[in-house]
């Protein structure tokens, strides 16, 4: 039998603890709900409000209680199992699924160990196993929440990969960067790893792929919060781990073929001569020791109504200047043509200067 006896009042204390509030906690209705005219709410807003209110009531309602019987039968050399369940108290399920018919429970007859039952019929069926379904957004979010949970201490508030507020963003970032793609119809979109995503997992050290690392970090962060562990020691461990991974990592055979560098060169760096490649926020020198970069979010170009595009970056790298038509002056409220020149110092810091006219 699972569950406990129904409490005499709503079990509010286990779910609402003001002292434990930190960040990203549940959305619950406020007392303004009693002053709300539900008839004035749009259908969508009413459905969301009803969903949130129902979930809150279900979380403080009495437990769902049932008795379960598991029986094992032996026939020849084979063992078969039968399960039966009897609902003792619908509890929170009566609120969570109002008006919906519950699936019929399987009831077993009274029996004792050693009872014999006649075999009514028997048959052998041939079937084929079905591969596991691809992840959808919902199933992946649920798996991220459970990842490594068994290895985390009970006191840890945040479990799994990410937090409720960041998990969706993690998935979106993987899609944006080309590691995942969405495939399917409008109703159901599956998340499928791309060739780039599979390649990353192939070359990534196993230690970084494990949710155990997240579990270990969460436990130590909890100890730091309690004053039982030093934050400096925690950071030293991370530095040591990263250093060890870099020093001891064995390059996967044919890694260059599995995950080639797809970045194309836009031109040569005028400071050190290395290739300039595109990065998320800039067109920068591929030599990490060099500071040369043409930033995409560029105040100088934005001030004249222009953008630092790939073609503009290429022209600046090739000739040191770029001609632009219809530049805009906010001060004069008029358009003009100009030539933008690229200047830089020995440290790679970029500056621009302008000559009006073409």
Secondary structure, DSSP 4 states (H G I P E B T S, - for coil): -BS-PPPSS---TTT--GGG--SS------GGGGG--GGGS-HHHHHHHHHHHHHHHHHHSPPPEEEEEEEEEEETTEEEEEEEEEEEE-TTHHHHTTTPPPPPPP------TT----------------PPPPEEHHHHHHHHHHTTGGGS-TT-SS-SSS-TTTHHHHHHHHHHTTSEEEEE-SS-EEEEE-HHHHHHHHHS-HHHH-HHHHHHHHHHHHHHHHTSS-HHHHHHHHHHHHHHHHHHPPPPTTHHHHT---PPEEEE-TTT-PEEEE-SSEEEES-TT---EEESS-HHHHHTT----HHHHHHHHHHSEEEEEEEEETTTTEEEEEEEEEEE-TT--EEEEEEE--
